[in-house]
């Protein structure tokens, strides 16, 4: 039996990301752990409403999503702990500009340049629904077929509420490769169980 621990936000770990946006002629950055996929052509970036970067994103309608390597953690942790209202974070990361004008971190193993298609508001949060204009990947993180190899990229993960950073684990199997009906030996499927 499982214990009901309430309406706990428990979809962790998630990738650690640094969100970038232009603040006038300079970039600003913040650490974000609440990102997600909402379709094959849309991403979601959820930020607390008071974040300084939110106004920059709404002004330009552009942002970048930068995955984080372990080597980047000191800078990443800093941009997540200091508000852009109080500190100029533009020089924390060497950066380039994507074709759509968003700042992307040179040290990030993978960065996505995005356009904001919509903003979804919930109490205390603004969630930016984004399309992907371009994805920039270190060549060393691509496999022979030109696809991203996450076992090489090794993105850092974030776990809440303990606020811990985690390493990406080993590959344990390929999706859709097990090809066995659940509970075959008992002659029933998972859906026939009466409780979780």
Secondary structure, 3 states (H helix, E strand, C coil): CCCCCCCCCCCCCEECEEEEEEECCEEEEEEECCEEEEECCEEEEEEECCCHHHHHHHHHCEEEEEECCHHHHHHHHHHHHCCCCCCCCCCCCCEEECCCCCEEECCCCEEEEEEEEEEEEECCEEEEEEEEEEEEECHHHECCCCCECHHHHCCCEEECCCCEEECCCCCCCCCCCCCCCCCHHHCCCHHHCCCC
